Amino acid sequence: MFRRIAAAIAIFVVAGSALVFTEIQSEPAGGPFAIYAEPVPLRSAEPDNREIGALRYLGGWVLSSEDPDFGGISAMARDGDGFVAIGDAGGVFRFALDDAGAISRADIGMLPAGPIPEGGGDVQKRDRDAEAMAFDPQTGRYWVAFERANGFWRYDREFSASDANNAPEAMDDWPNNGGAEAMVRLDDGRFLVFSEAGNGPGDSREVLLFASDPSVAGEAPVRLGYSPPAEYRITDAALLPDGRLLVLNRFFSVLEGVSVILSLVELGELQDGAILTGTPIARFDPPMTIDNMEALVVEEREGRTIIWMASDDNFNPLQRTLLLRFALDDE
């Protein structure tokens, strides 16, 4: 998805662009874990300035690894005391860290199954372009949505096997590199799936509402739309405890770099043809510590709503995998 402009990013960074947000240097060696974490401020010039819109910065880290399979994080979930993240080359990353950022466990694996090339042959990384994920803590099931294949695969909690997959006809016309980018499992078991670039009602991007498990063939989904901020595209979404939706939107240009807007969306009745719109609550621009933010997680902790964001480094040495943590203060 974002990789199509990775070369432009590389040129832009080398040329001295604002995409080089801080001078943090990571030294990933000497520890027993597959993933390392180095702290990073939100604003390197103002490390004590932690407010941004309706958010308060609680801490952030640059994640790194000596394993070449690590990177490309496109979606993430909270499972127990740790995280499970997927990459857009088929990687599965499990890790836990304490409030100070100390890694307590971490491992790196690959999806055990997924889309295969249409013409046959060996599976390539592009065939496992995972861009969205949903998790049900009650059953331990994970659902992963793939671009290019425009379909869903369901996995067990350990990502040791897949027991269902489906490529819905309603997604056939989604762009090859602009398909399912965000997926949310609602409390009643329905699924919202957001296209990055597929055409929805009016000038919106298409959203599909599945009545049940999208990895199993069933009734046709309800067609909706999502209207992101002008020139931005959705990269992930997560359900808040009060039923509102938090949406991560990203903008990129060679001249301006990366910008991120976090928006709140009231879901309402979700009727056919409805267009979802959001209210921005925080905007991240250079020289803040941001990158290609693609993963969003919400959790409740001690009466507070905690928001986590992670970035896709495109396996580009000039980009970083960031993990940023905030408290939502609009409540």
Disulfide bonds with the S-S distance in Angstrom:
none
